[in-house]
Amino acid sequence: MEKKAKIEINNLTKAFYKKQSSVTALDDISLSIEEGEFVCIVGPSGCGKTTLLRILAGLEQPSIGDFEIRSVQEGRPLQSMVFQERGVIPWLTVKENVAFGLKMRKLPKNVIQERTDYYLKKTGLDRFAHLYPKELSGGMKQRVSIARAFANDPEILLMDEPFAALDEQNKFILQEELLSIWSETKKTVLFITHSIDEALLLSDRILLMSAQPGKIIQQVKIDTPRPRTIEDIRKDPILAEQFVDIWNHLQDEVQQSRKENR
């Protein structure tokens, strides 16, 4: 029997209309993502990466085409989205933020307590549980966002450049934590990044998008076993070659976009 994809996108196009003009953000996207697959999307700025995630999250509607996210367990949320910023609720403590989705679902108190405590500890936030977001660094706030998303146990996780604003050391720590949690849960993850290094470190597969209007123009399968390091990307001949190919793709798309906008 043929295995069905977790996410199936069919001929999806998204246009934004303003007065007498329109802008096509996404053009005829067709894509399958398997259950438990970690997929990164890489493309030039303005290519529609975030728009695609917002459509999958139900925050935007496609203009043409459709998509399906196949649910396997009734009662679980279908998806959670982790943004680059704005991911924490300022008037709630760290613990209350992590527990927020569980409380909204009205789960039993013991379940909320158990899951919240587990992901606080898993992300190194247990010592900061009673602090408020204003008392946290940017990296700590992103830990809160990640802990809340996993604690809520969605079927898929949509991540929009969650580490882009962090320094390299915090970014690397959170990448490791994310992969550690993902290796336990095997959630389906769709992750946007501008960093080729990050995509090569994290993903099973990388989708390369064109400049606006965004299309999937190439897919890169990452077969190098995890864990991977920056040193692996520099020294492993396969990863190094993939880095250069993706770099050249981005350069070509940026140059093409500049020519068209002159």
NUTOR-890271 format. One line per field, with one value per residue: residue number from 1; residue in three letters; x, y, z of N, C-alpha, C in turn. Coordinates in Angstrom, 2 decimals. Atoms other than C-alpha are relative to their C-alpha. Layout:
REM residues N
num	c(NUM, ...)
residuo	c(ALA, ...)
nx	c(X, ...)
ny	c(Y, ...)
nz	c(Z, ...)
cax	c(X, ...)
cay	c(Y, ...)
caz	c(Z, ...)
cx	c(X, ...)
cy	c(Y, ...)
cz	c(Z, ...)
//
This chain:
REM residues 262
num	c(1, 2, 3, 4, 5, 6, 7, 8, 9, 10, 11, 12, 13, 14, 15, 16, 17, 18, 19, 20, 21, 22, 23, 24, 25, 26, 27, 28, 29, 30, 31, 32, 33, 34, 35, 36, 37, 38, 39, 40, 41, 42, 43, 44, 45, 46, 47, 48, 49, 50, 51, 52, 53, 54, 55, 56, 57, 58, 59, 60, 61, 62, 63, 64, 65, 66, 67, 68, 69, 70, 71, 72, 73, 74, 75, 76, 77, 78, 79, 80, 81, 82, 83, 84, 85, 86, 87, 88, 89, 90, 91, 92, 93, 94, 95, 96, 97, 98, 99, 100, 101, 102, 103, 104, 105, 106, 107, 108, 109, 110, 111, 112, 113, 114, 115, 116, 117, 118, 119, 120, 121, 122, 123, 124, 125, 126, 127, 128, 129, 130, 131, 132, 133, 134, 135, 136, 137, 138, 139, 140, 141, 142, 143, 144, 145, 146, 147, 148, 149, 150, 151, 152, 153, 154, 155, 156, 157, 158, 159, 160, 161, 162, 163, 164, 165, 166, 167, 168, 169, 170, 171, 172, 173, 174, 175, 176, 177, 178, 179, 180, 181, 182, 183, 184, 185, 186, 187, 188, 189, 190, 191, 192, 193, 194, 195, 196, 197, 198, 199, 200, 201, 202, 203, 204, 205, 206, 207, 208, 209, 210, 211, 212, 213, 214, 215, 216, 217, 218, 219, 220, 221, 222, 223, 224, 225, 226, 227, 228, 229, 230, 231, 232, 233, 234, 235, 236, 237, 238, 239, 240, 241, 242, 243, 244, 245, 246, 247, 248, 249, 250, 251, 252, 253, 254, 255, 256, 257, 258, 259, 260, 261, 262)
residuo	c(MET, GLU, LYS, LYS, ALA, LYS, ILE, GLU, ILE, ASN, ASN, LEU, THR, LYS, ALA, PHE, TYR, LYS, LYS, GLN, SER, SER, VAL, THR, ALA, LEU, ASP, ASP, ILE, SER, LEU, SER, ILE, GLU, GLU, GLY, GLU, PHE, VAL, CYS, ILE, VAL, GLY, PRO, SER, GLY, CYS, GLY, LYS, THR, THR, LEU, LEU, ARG, ILE, LEU, ALA, GLY, LEU, GLU, GLN, PRO, SER, ILE, GLY, ASP, PHE, GLU, ILE, ARG, SER, VAL, GLN, GLU, GLY, ARG, PRO, LEU, GLN, SER, MET, VAL, PHE, GLN, GLU, ARG, GLY, VAL, ILE, PRO, TRP, LEU, THR, VAL, LYS, GLU, ASN, VAL, ALA, PHE, GLY, LEU, LYS, MET, ARG, LYS, LEU, PRO, LYS, ASN, VAL, ILE, GLN, GLU, ARG, THR, ASP, TYR, TYR, LEU, LYS, LYS, THR, GLY, LEU, ASP, ARG, PHE, ALA, HIS, LEU, TYR, PRO, LYS, GLU, LEU, SER, GLY, GLY, MET, LYS, GLN, ARG, VAL, SER, ILE, ALA, ARG, ALA, PHE, ALA, ASN, ASP, PRO, GLU, ILE, LEU, LEU, MET, ASP, GLU, PRO, PHE, ALA, ALA, LEU, ASP, GLU, GLN, ASN, LYS, PHE, ILE, LEU, GLN, GLU, GLU, LEU, LEU, SER, ILE, TRP, SER, GLU, THR, LYS, LYS, THR, VAL, LEU, PHE, ILE, THR, HIS, SER, ILE, ASP, GLU, ALA, LEU, LEU, LEU, SER, ASP, ARG, ILE, LEU, LEU, MET, SER, ALA, GLN, PRO, GLY, LYS, ILE, ILE, GLN, GLN, VAL, LYS, ILE, ASP, THR, PRO, ARG, PRO, ARG, THR, ILE, GLU, ASP, ILE, ARG, LYS, ASP, PRO, ILE, LEU, ALA, GLU, GLN, PHE, VAL, ASP, ILE, TRP, ASN, HIS, LEU, GLN, ASP, GLU, VAL, GLN, GLN, SER, ARG, LYS, GLU, ASN, ARG)
nx	c(0.84, -0.77, 0.04, 0.53, -0.78, 0.61, 0.45, 0.10, 0.35, 0.33, 0.17, 0.39, -0.41, 0.50, -0.16, 0.51, 0.59, 0.03, 0.57, 0.03, -1.16, -0.11, -1.33, 0.04, -1.03, -0.31, 0.47, 0.13, -0.80, 0.46, -1.02, 0.38, -0.90, 0.33, 0.13, -1.27, -1.09, -0.45, -0.23, -0.33, 0.25, -1.00, 0.24, -0.30, 1.01, 1.18, 0.38, 1.27, -0.20, 0.88, 1.39, 0.31, 0.24, 1.23, 1.11, 0.09, 0.46, 1.37, 0.02, 0.28, 0.68, -0.57, 0.84, 0.28, -0.60, 0.38, -0.96, 0.59, -0.85, 0.71, -0.02, -0.07, 0.47, 1.04, -0.20, -1.26, 0.00, -0.59, -1.28, -0.42, -0.94, -1.01, -0.47, -1.33, 0.20, 1.40, 0.55, 0.36, 1.06, -0.79, 0.56, -0.05, -1.34, -0.54, 0.78, 1.35, -0.13, -0.19, 1.24, 1.16, 0.77, 0.60, 1.14, 1.05, 0.64, 0.69, -0.50, -0.06, -1.06, -1.22, -0.63, -0.59, -1.16, -1.04, -0.57, -0.65, -1.25, -0.93, -0.60, -0.82, -1.30, -0.65, -0.56, -0.83, 0.76, 0.63, -0.45, 0.53, 1.43, 0.86, -0.35, 0.83, -0.80, -0.84, -1.19, -0.73, -0.72, 0.66, -0.16, 0.88, 1.37, 0.20, 0.15, 1.38, 0.84, -0.21, 0.56, 1.46, 0.45, -0.12, 0.87, 1.38, 0.04, 0.67, -0.44, -1.10, -0.59, -0.36, -0.98, -0.35, -1.29, 0.09, -1.29, -0.68, -0.43, -0.89, -1.43, -0.37, -0.09, 1.36, 0.62, -0.48, 0.57, 1.41, 0.08, -0.22, 1.17, 1.10, -0.21, 0.14, 1.43, 0.58, -0.39, 0.89, 1.40, 0.12, 1.05, -0.23, -0.43, -0.29, -0.87, -0.53, -1.27, -0.87, -1.33, -0.29, -0.57, 1.09, 0.77, -0.79, -0.11, 1.27, 1.08, -0.05, 0.14, 0.05, 0.74, -0.53, 1.04, -0.40, 0.43, 1.42, 0.88, -0.70, 0.24, -0.99, -0.72, -0.97, 0.02, -1.31, 0.13, -1.19, -0.15, -1.06, 0.65, -0.09, -0.10, -0.91, -0.59, -0.51, -1.25, 0.39, 0.44, -1.21, -0.98, 0.62, 0.07, 1.39, 0.66, -0.65, 0.51, 1.39, -0.05, -0.34, 1.14, 1.08, -0.51, 0.10, 1.43, 0.46, -0.62, 0.66, 1.36, -0.09, -0.41, 1.12, 1.02, -0.46, 0.13, 1.42, 0.55, -0.63)
ny	c(-1.20, -1.23, -0.85, -1.33, -1.10, -0.72, -1.27, 0.08, -1.30, 0.22, -1.14, -1.12, -1.35, -1.05, -1.37, -1.06, -1.05, -1.33, -0.95, 0.46, 0.86, 1.25, 0.60, 1.45, 0.40, 1.42, 0.37, 1.41, 0.85, 1.37, 0.48, 1.02, 0.14, 1.23, 0.02, 0.03, -0.58, -1.35, -0.65, -1.42, -0.78, -1.05, -0.81, -1.42, -0.78, -0.36, 1.04, 0.62, 1.09, -0.21, 0.11, 1.42, 0.48, -0.60, 0.73, 1.31, -0.24, -0.49, -1.45, -0.56, 0.92, 0.00, -0.55, 1.15, 1.23, 0.39, 0.82, 0.89, 0.51, 1.21, 0.20, 1.41, 0.19, -0.95, -0.65, -0.75, -1.12, 0.39, -0.66, -1.15, -0.82, -0.70, -1.14, -0.53, -0.76, -0.15, 1.32, 0.19, -0.88, -0.76, -0.06, 1.32, 0.49, 1.03, 1.23, -0.24, -0.02, 1.37, 0.75, -0.73, 0.80, 1.13, -0.52, -0.35, 1.27, 0.50, 1.32, 0.19, -0.77, 0.80, 0.09, -1.32, -0.12, 0.94, -0.42, -1.30, 0.21, 0.75, -0.85, -1.02, 0.62, 0.39, -1.20, -0.73, -1.15, 0.32, -0.94, -1.33, 0.23, -1.03, -1.30, -0.51, -0.20, -1.20, 0.33, 1.02, -0.35, 0.46, 1.44, 0.64, -0.12, 1.00, 1.28, 0.04, 0.26, 1.38, 0.85, -0.06, 0.69, 1.44, 0.41, 0.07, 1.27, -0.08, 1.01, -0.58, -1.21, -0.97, -0.86, -1.09, -0.59, -0.21, -0.33, -0.98, -1.19, 0.39, 0.11, 1.34, 0.97, 0.35, 0.68, 1.38, 0.70, 0.26, 1.00, 1.31, 0.32, 0.30, 1.33, 0.97, 0.21, 0.58, 1.41, 0.76, -0.10, 0.24, -0.82, -0.54, -1.39, -0.84, -0.99, -1.01, -0.59, -0.60, 0.52, 1.29, 0.85, 0.49, 0.97, 1.23, 0.60, 0.45, 0.58, 1.19, -0.45, -1.46, -0.49, -1.28, -0.78, -1.06, -1.35, -0.24, 0.81, 1.16, 1.36, 0.98, 0.28, 1.07, 0.66, 0.55, 1.02, 0.04, 1.39, 0.09, 0.31, -0.91, -1.46, -0.68, -1.20, -0.97, 0.58, 0.98, -0.72, -0.52, 1.03, 1.12, -0.44, -0.02, -1.17, -1.20, -0.19, -0.43, -1.40, -0.84, 0.03, -0.83, -1.38, -0.45, -0.16, -1.24, -1.11, -0.10, -0.51, -1.41, -0.76, 0.00, -0.87, -1.39, -0.35, -0.15, -1.15, -1.25)
nz	c(0.00, 0.10, -1.18, 0.26, -0.57, -1.12, 0.59, 1.47, 0.57, 1.41, 0.92, -0.85, 0.39, -0.88, 0.49, -0.87, 0.83, -0.60, 0.95, 1.39, 0.30, -0.76, -0.10, -0.19, -0.97, 0.24, 1.33, 0.39, -0.89, -0.28, -0.92, -0.98, -1.14, -0.68, -1.46, -0.72, 0.79, -0.36, 1.29, -0.04, 1.21, 0.18, 1.20, -0.20, -0.71, 0.78, 0.97, -0.38, -0.97, -1.15, 0.49, 0.09, -1.36, -0.51, 0.61, -0.67, -1.37, 0.04, -0.20, 1.33, 0.89, 1.35, 1.06, 0.87, -0.51, -1.35, -0.73, -1.01, -1.07, -0.41, -1.44, -0.38, -1.38, -0.36, -1.29, 0.01, 0.95, 1.27, 0.21, -0.80, 0.75, -0.80, 0.77, -0.33, -1.23, -0.38, -0.28, -1.40, -0.51, -0.97, -1.35, -0.60, -0.35, 0.88, -0.18, 0.52, 1.46, 0.50, -0.26, 0.55, 0.95, -0.71, -0.77, 0.97, 0.40, -1.21, -0.38, -1.46, -0.64, -0.16, 1.32, 0.24, -0.88, 0.42, 1.28, -0.18, -0.73, 0.84, 1.04, -0.68, -0.31, 1.26, 0.63, -0.97, -0.51, -1.28, -1.03, 0.33, 0.24, -0.56, 0.56, 1.10, 1.21, -0.05, -0.77, 0.74, 1.22, 1.23, 0.11, -0.98, 0.49, 1.04, -0.70, -0.46, 1.18, 0.41, -1.05, 0.08, 1.22, -0.18, -1.10, 0.51, 0.74, 1.30, 0.96, 0.77, -0.57, 1.03, -0.66, 0.91, -0.39, -1.45, -0.62, 0.86, -0.72, -1.10, 0.28, 0.48, -1.08, -0.40, 1.14, 0.04, -1.15, 0.26, 1.08, -0.62, -0.83, 0.91, 0.58, -1.08, -0.23, 1.22, 0.11, -0.90, 0.39, 1.44, 0.59, 1.32, -0.18, 1.16, -0.66, 0.90, -0.41, 1.01, -0.24, 0.65, -1.05, -0.84, 0.77, 0.12, -1.34, -0.57, 0.80, 0.84, 1.38, 0.14, 1.16, 0.47, 0.64, 0.92, -0.36, 0.23, -0.84, -0.53, 0.48, -0.42, 1.25, -0.20, -1.29, -0.35, -1.04, -0.85, -0.45, -1.02, -1.29, -1.13, -0.05, 0.91, -0.59, 0.97, 0.53, 1.02, 1.20, 0.66, 0.36, 0.70, 1.40, 0.49, -0.59, 0.53, 1.37, -0.12, -0.44, 1.14, 0.94, -0.55, 0.07, 1.38, 0.28, -0.61, 0.73, 1.31, -0.18, -0.40, 1.18, 0.94, -0.57, 0.19, 1.41, 0.33, -0.70, 0.48)
cax	c(0.00, 1.32, 2.19, 0.16, 1.95, 1.35, 1.09, -0.10, -0.11, -1.72, -1.21, -1.33, -1.18, -1.53, -2.08, -2.52, -4.75, -4.47, -6.67, -5.96, -2.87, -2.00, 1.14, 1.55, 3.41, 3.23, 2.84, 1.60, 3.19, 2.78, 4.52, 4.37, 5.88, 6.05, 5.05, 7.99, 10.03, 12.07, 11.96, 13.68, 12.63, 15.36, 14.87, 15.55, 13.71, 10.15, 9.79, 6.65, 8.14, 6.23, 3.04, 3.20, 3.50, 0.68, -1.58, -0.75, -1.44, -4.84, -3.86, -4.19, -6.33, -4.91, -6.16, -6.00, -5.30, -5.57, -3.72, -4.42, -2.84, -3.75, -4.65, -3.81, -5.08, -8.34, -8.10, -4.58, -4.06, -3.21, -0.43, 1.52, 3.50, 6.73, 7.62, 10.95, 9.66, 6.37, 5.99, 5.45, 2.56, 4.06, 1.65, 2.14, 5.10, 7.37, 5.47, 2.09, 3.27, 4.37, 1.08, -1.11, -2.12, -2.79, -5.05, -6.93, -7.63, -8.93, -6.74, -6.61, -4.50, -2.09, -1.46, -0.85, 1.54, 3.44, 3.89, 4.73, 7.36, 8.86, 9.39, 10.55, 13.28, 14.00, 14.64, 16.54, 13.76, 12.79, 14.87, 13.14, 9.55, 8.21, 9.87, 8.05, 9.16, 10.48, 13.03, 14.31, 16.86, 15.87, 17.25, 15.28, 12.07, 12.58, 13.05, 9.67, 8.09, 9.61, 8.67, 5.07, 4.79, 6.05, 4.11, 0.87, 1.70, 0.62, 0.79, 2.95, 5.24, 5.59, 8.70, 9.31, 13.00, 12.79, 16.54, 17.28, 17.63, 19.94, 23.72, 25.61, 26.20, 22.54, 21.46, 23.62, 22.37, 18.73, 19.32, 20.68, 17.75, 15.27, 16.82, 16.95, 13.22, 12.39, 14.32, 12.06, 8.76, 9.40, 6.97, 6.59, 8.46, 8.42, 11.18, 11.98, 15.55, 17.88, 20.88, 22.28, 24.31, 21.14, 19.26, 22.09, 22.38, 18.68, 16.86, 16.09, 15.28, 15.72, 13.26, 14.74, 12.37, 12.61, 12.37, 8.86, 6.55, 7.72, 7.97, 9.68, 12.41, 14.70, 14.77, 17.96, 17.94, 20.33, 21.49, 24.43, 23.58, 22.83, 24.29, 25.93, 28.21, 29.46, 32.80, 31.04, 29.50, 32.93, 34.86, 32.40, 32.68, 28.98, 27.71, 30.27, 29.09, 25.44, 26.31, 27.87, 24.93, 22.41, 24.57, 24.72, 20.96, 20.33, 22.79, 21.18, 17.69, 18.71, 20.46, 17.48, 15.12, 17.24, 17.24, 13.45, 12.90, 15.08)
cay	c(0.00, 3.43, 5.62, 8.83, 12.12, 14.07, 17.36, 17.42, 20.74, 20.84, 23.63, 26.30, 29.95, 33.02, 36.55, 39.71, 42.43, 46.15, 48.67, 48.21, 45.98, 42.50, 40.68, 36.93, 35.65, 31.92, 30.33, 26.78, 25.06, 21.28, 19.45, 16.34, 16.07, 12.74, 11.99, 12.78, 14.54, 17.64, 19.93, 23.31, 25.97, 28.27, 31.15, 34.84, 37.47, 38.08, 34.74, 33.73, 31.35, 32.86, 33.13, 29.37, 28.65, 31.05, 29.24, 25.87, 27.40, 28.64, 32.30, 32.95, 31.40, 30.26, 32.03, 28.86, 25.25, 23.48, 21.54, 18.73, 17.96, 14.37, 13.96, 10.67, 11.29, 12.96, 15.51, 16.73, 20.17, 19.90, 22.49, 25.01, 27.91, 29.30, 32.80, 34.62, 36.94, 37.80, 34.21, 34.74, 36.27, 39.13, 39.03, 35.29, 33.68, 31.24, 28.30, 29.82, 30.46, 26.84, 25.56, 27.98, 25.68, 22.78, 24.93, 26.20, 22.55, 22.01, 18.97, 17.43, 19.40, 16.51, 16.20, 19.95, 19.86, 16.83, 18.08, 21.62, 20.48, 18.05, 20.66, 23.32, 20.92, 19.75, 23.33, 24.39, 26.72, 24.99, 27.44, 30.39, 29.10, 32.01, 34.82, 37.02, 37.50, 41.02, 39.40, 37.02, 37.29, 36.74, 33.22, 32.36, 33.68, 31.40, 28.47, 29.35, 29.37, 25.99, 24.45, 25.66, 24.33, 20.85, 20.72, 21.32, 18.19, 19.33, 16.94, 19.34, 22.19, 25.28, 27.33, 30.74, 31.62, 31.04, 31.55, 34.32, 37.09, 35.14, 35.22, 32.21, 30.56, 30.74, 29.67, 26.55, 25.63, 25.96, 24.02, 21.15, 21.35, 21.40, 18.32, 16.54, 17.07, 16.29, 12.99, 11.93, 13.12, 12.69, 15.48, 16.69, 20.01, 22.68, 25.17, 28.44, 29.72, 32.06, 30.16, 27.42, 26.09, 25.81, 24.01, 21.50, 20.93, 20.36, 18.93, 15.68, 17.66, 21.26, 22.98, 25.80, 28.55, 31.02, 34.78, 36.23, 34.74, 31.85, 28.40, 25.23, 24.90, 22.32, 19.77, 18.71, 15.43, 15.39, 11.80, 12.57, 11.00, 13.17, 14.66, 17.06, 19.94, 23.11, 21.33, 18.51, 21.03, 22.49, 19.21, 16.59, 16.69, 15.90, 18.54, 21.06, 20.50, 20.86, 24.12, 25.55, 24.42, 26.10, 29.24, 29.47, 28.97, 31.86, 34.12, 33.36, 34.07, 37.34, 38.53, 37.54, 39.37, 42.55, 42.46, 42.08, 44.95, 47.47)
caz	c(0.00, -0.94, 2.03, 2.15, 2.74, 5.95, 4.02, 0.41, -1.48, -4.92, -7.50, -4.82, -5.90, -3.69, -4.98, -2.92, -4.35, -3.66, -5.46, -9.18, -8.83, -7.63, -6.52, -6.92, -3.87, -4.65, -8.07, -8.64, -5.62, -5.51, -2.71, -0.51, 2.96, 4.74, 8.34, 10.65, 7.96, 8.84, 5.79, 5.44, 2.93, 1.62, -0.81, -1.35, 0.68, -0.50, -2.27, -0.34, 2.25, 5.17, 3.09, 2.46, 6.19, 7.00, 4.53, 6.11, 9.54, 8.39, 8.70, 4.93, 2.23, -1.14, -4.25, -6.37, -5.46, -2.14, 0.51, 2.95, 6.31, 7.18, 10.84, 12.56, 16.10, 17.01, 19.81, 19.01, 17.47, 13.81, 13.75, 15.82, 14.40, 15.90, 14.71, 14.65, 17.37, 19.10, 20.17, 23.89, 25.80, 27.86, 30.81, 31.43, 33.20, 31.41, 32.88, 32.01, 28.44, 28.00, 29.47, 27.48, 24.63, 26.98, 29.17, 26.10, 25.23, 28.79, 29.40, 32.89, 35.36, 35.95, 32.19, 31.88, 34.83, 33.55, 29.98, 31.05, 33.55, 31.04, 28.31, 30.77, 31.85, 28.30, 27.14, 30.27, 31.43, 34.69, 36.77, 35.08, 35.23, 37.28, 35.33, 32.81, 29.17, 29.87, 32.19, 29.49, 26.69, 23.05, 23.13, 26.27, 24.72, 21.74, 24.11, 25.59, 22.11, 21.26, 24.62, 24.24, 20.69, 21.59, 24.88, 22.97, 20.93, 17.44, 14.52, 12.50, 13.51, 11.30, 12.14, 10.54, 10.99, 14.76, 15.37, 12.86, 15.45, 17.77, 18.06, 16.71, 20.09, 21.17, 17.69, 17.82, 21.31, 20.26, 17.05, 19.14, 21.56, 18.70, 17.09, 20.45, 21.02, 17.39, 17.56, 20.45, 19.00, 15.25, 14.47, 10.92, 10.75, 8.04, 8.86, 7.07, 7.15, 5.26, 6.61, 4.38, 7.32, 9.42, 6.67, 6.21, 9.96, 10.59, 7.64, 5.88, 2.75, 1.59, -0.74, -2.81, -3.84, -6.69, -6.34, -6.44, -7.47, -5.31, -6.86, -5.65, -8.25, -6.66, -3.84, -2.04, -0.09, 2.89, 3.41, 5.73, 9.12, 12.17, 14.29, 11.85, 12.75, 11.06, 10.69, 8.82, 6.42, 5.70, 5.47, 4.27, 0.46, -0.12, 2.33, 1.07, -2.51, -1.45, 0.35, -2.81, -4.99, -2.66, -2.44, -6.22, -6.44, -4.04, -5.86, -9.20, -7.88, -6.23, -9.40, -11.55, -9.19, -9.41, -13.20, -13.35, -10.90, -12.75)
cx	c(0.88, -0.19, -0.50, 0.84, -0.75, -0.58, 0.01, -0.48, -0.16, -0.23, -0.41, 0.61, -0.62, 0.33, -0.59, -0.47, -0.05, -0.44, -0.01, 1.12, -0.05, 1.44, -0.18, 1.15, 0.46, -0.64, 0.06, 0.93, -0.67, 1.11, -0.58, 1.06, -0.44, -0.16, 1.40, 1.18, 0.31, 0.45, 0.30, -0.32, 1.00, -0.32, 0.29, -1.13, -1.16, -0.49, -1.27, 0.13, -0.97, -1.46, -0.43, -0.29, -1.30, -1.24, -0.18, -0.51, -1.44, -0.13, -0.22, -0.73, 0.67, -0.97, -0.46, 0.66, -0.43, 1.13, -0.76, 1.08, -0.76, 0.18, 0.00, -0.55, -0.99, 0.29, 1.31, -0.14, 0.73, 1.37, 0.24, 1.04, 0.92, 0.58, 1.41, -0.04, -1.48, -0.64, -0.44, -1.05, 0.59, -0.53, -0.07, 1.44, 0.46, -0.84, -1.41, 0.00, 0.07, -1.30, -1.21, -0.86, -0.71, -1.22, -1.16, -0.76, -0.74, 0.40, 0.02, 1.22, 1.29, 0.75, 0.69, 1.28, 1.16, 0.68, 0.76, 1.34, 1.04, 0.70, 0.72, 1.39, 0.78, 0.67, 0.81, -0.69, -0.56, 0.40, -0.59, -1.52, -0.88, 0.39, -0.98, 0.88, 0.92, 1.30, 0.91, 0.76, -0.78, 0.07, -0.92, -1.46, -0.28, -0.09, -1.43, -0.94, 0.09, -0.61, -1.52, -0.51, 0.05, -0.93, -1.44, -0.23, -0.77, 0.50, 1.11, 0.44, 0.48, 0.89, 0.53, 1.24, 0.10, 1.31, 0.72, 0.58, 1.03, 1.46, 0.35, 0.02, -1.38, -0.72, 0.39, -0.59, -1.46, -0.21, 0.17, -1.20, -1.19, 0.14, -0.15, -1.47, -0.64, 0.32, -0.84, -1.42, -0.26, -1.19, 0.39, 0.29, 0.24, 0.64, 0.56, 1.33, 0.66, 1.40, 0.18, 0.57, -1.11, -0.81, 0.74, 0.14, -1.28, -0.76, 0.29, -0.01, -0.11, -0.74, 0.54, -1.09, 0.58, -0.34, -1.47, -0.35, 0.65, -0.47, 1.05, 0.74, 1.05, -0.18, 1.35, -0.19, 1.31, 0.10, 1.08, -0.65, 0.14, 0.76, 1.00, 0.51, 0.41, 1.29, -0.30, -0.36, 1.20, 0.89, -0.58, -0.22, -1.43, -0.73, 0.59, -0.51, -1.46, -0.08, 0.23, -1.16, -1.14, 0.40, -0.15, -1.46, -0.50, 0.57, -0.68, -1.39, 0.00, 0.37, -1.14, -1.09, 0.39, -0.15, -1.46, -0.60, 0.63, -0.95)
cy	c(1.25, 0.87, 1.39, 1.07, 0.64, 1.33, -0.16, 1.36, -0.16, 1.31, 1.27, 1.31, 1.00, 1.35, 0.96, 1.15, 1.31, 1.00, -0.60, -0.98, -1.28, -0.47, -1.49, -0.41, -1.43, -0.42, -1.50, -0.92, -1.35, -0.70, -1.07, -0.05, -1.19, 0.19, -0.08, 0.60, 1.42, 0.68, 1.47, 0.65, 1.15, 0.75, 1.45, 0.71, 0.35, -1.06, -0.74, -1.12, 0.11, -0.11, -1.47, -0.58, 0.53, -0.67, -1.35, 0.14, 0.49, 1.49, 0.76, -1.07, 0.01, 0.63, -1.10, -1.22, -0.29, -0.77, -0.87, -0.37, -1.19, -0.23, -1.50, -0.25, 1.09, 0.59, 0.75, 1.19, -0.39, 0.64, 1.09, 0.75, 0.73, 1.11, 0.40, 0.78, -0.02, -1.31, -0.22, 1.03, 0.78, 0.00, -1.37, -0.36, -1.03, -1.27, 0.15, 0.06, -1.42, -0.80, 0.56, -0.86, -1.17, 0.45, 0.36, -1.25, -0.67, -1.44, -0.13, 0.71, -0.79, -0.15, 1.32, 0.16, -0.86, 0.47, 1.32, -0.17, -0.71, 0.91, 1.21, -0.55, -0.30, 1.19, 0.85, 1.20, -0.23, 0.98, 1.40, -0.01, 1.15, 1.42, 0.39, 0.27, 1.22, -0.24, -0.99, 0.59, -0.50, -1.51, -0.75, 0.07, -1.04, -1.40, -0.17, -0.36, -1.47, -0.97, -0.03, -0.78, -1.51, -0.50, -0.18, -1.20, 0.09, -1.11, 0.52, 1.30, 0.89, 1.05, 1.04, 0.72, 0.23, 0.44, 1.14, 1.17, -0.30, 0.03, -1.45, -1.05, -0.45, -0.78, -1.47, -0.82, -0.37, -0.98, -1.41, -0.43, -0.39, -1.40, -1.10, -0.32, -0.66, -1.50, -0.89, -0.04, -0.37, 0.73, 0.40, 1.49, 0.64, 1.27, 0.96, 0.54, 0.69, -0.59, -1.36, -0.97, -0.63, -1.06, -1.34, -0.72, -0.71, -1.01, -1.38, 0.39, 1.52, 0.33, 1.37, 0.72, 1.08, 1.35, 0.15, 0.03, -1.33, -1.31, -0.92, -0.43, -1.10, -0.59, -0.67, -0.98, -0.05, -1.41, -0.18, -0.22, 1.15, -0.73, 0.54, 1.26, 0.95, -0.53, -1.05, 0.69, 0.52, -1.10, -1.19, 0.40, 0.08, 1.22, 1.30, 0.30, 0.48, 1.46, 0.92, 0.04, 0.91, 1.47, 0.56, 0.22, 1.35, 1.22, 0.23, 0.63, 1.47, 0.87, 0.10, 0.96, 1.48, 0.44, 0.30, 1.26, 1.34, 0.76)
cz	c(0.00, 1.24, -0.37, 0.69, 1.16, -0.49, -1.52, -0.51, -1.51, -0.74, 0.73, -0.49, 0.97, -0.58, 1.02, -0.89, 0.78, -1.06, -1.41, -0.34, 0.83, -0.01, 0.25, 0.89, -0.24, -1.32, -0.20, 0.80, 0.15, 0.77, 0.92, 1.10, 0.82, 1.51, 0.63, -0.74, 0.47, -1.30, 0.21, -1.34, -0.03, -1.29, 0.29, 0.73, -0.93, -0.95, 0.41, 1.01, 1.17, -0.41, -0.08, 1.38, 0.57, -0.61, 0.68, 1.44, 0.06, 0.21, -1.31, -0.81, -1.37, -0.99, -0.95, 0.65, 1.43, 0.66, 0.99, 1.00, 0.59, 1.50, 0.32, 1.39, 0.37, 1.39, 0.11, -0.92, -1.27, -0.21, 1.04, -0.81, 0.97, -0.87, 0.42, 1.31, 0.33, 0.43, 1.42, 0.42, 1.18, 1.42, 0.68, 0.35, -1.02, 0.08, -0.57, -1.52, -0.55, 0.14, -0.75, -0.93, 0.66, 0.79, -0.93, -0.45, 1.17, 0.34, 1.52, 0.60, 0.13, -1.33, -0.34, 0.80, -0.50, -1.28, 0.12, 0.69, -0.86, -1.00, 0.58, 0.28, -1.28, -0.68, 0.97, 0.61, 1.40, 1.10, -0.20, -0.13, 0.45, -0.45, -1.10, -1.22, 0.03, 0.76, -0.73, -1.18, -1.21, -0.14, 0.95, -0.46, -1.09, 0.59, 0.49, -1.16, -0.43, 1.01, -0.08, -1.20, 0.18, 1.11, -0.47, -0.91, -1.32, -0.92, -0.90, 0.66, -1.14, 0.65, -1.00, 0.51, 1.52, 0.64, -0.71, 0.78, 1.10, -0.42, -0.29, 1.11, 0.46, -1.10, -0.02, 1.15, -0.26, -1.15, 0.57, 0.84, -0.87, -0.57, 1.05, 0.26, -1.21, -0.12, 0.91, -0.53, -1.45, -0.60, -1.43, 0.16, -1.37, 0.54, -1.04, 0.54, -1.19, 0.06, -0.66, 1.02, 0.84, -0.72, -0.11, 1.33, 0.41, -0.85, -0.57, -1.48, 0.00, -1.29, -0.38, -0.79, -0.91, 0.62, -0.38, -1.48, 0.38, -0.61, 0.63, -1.26, 0.15, 1.40, 0.23, 1.14, 0.78, 0.60, 1.06, 1.36, 1.01, 1.12, -1.00, 0.69, -1.11, -0.63, -1.07, -1.31, -0.78, -0.57, -0.75, -1.45, -0.54, 0.54, -0.55, -1.42, 0.03, 0.45, -1.20, -1.00, 0.48, -0.04, -1.41, -0.41, 0.54, -0.74, -1.34, 0.13, 0.39, -1.19, -1.01, 0.47, -0.20, -1.43, -0.35, 0.63, -0.42, -0.91)
//
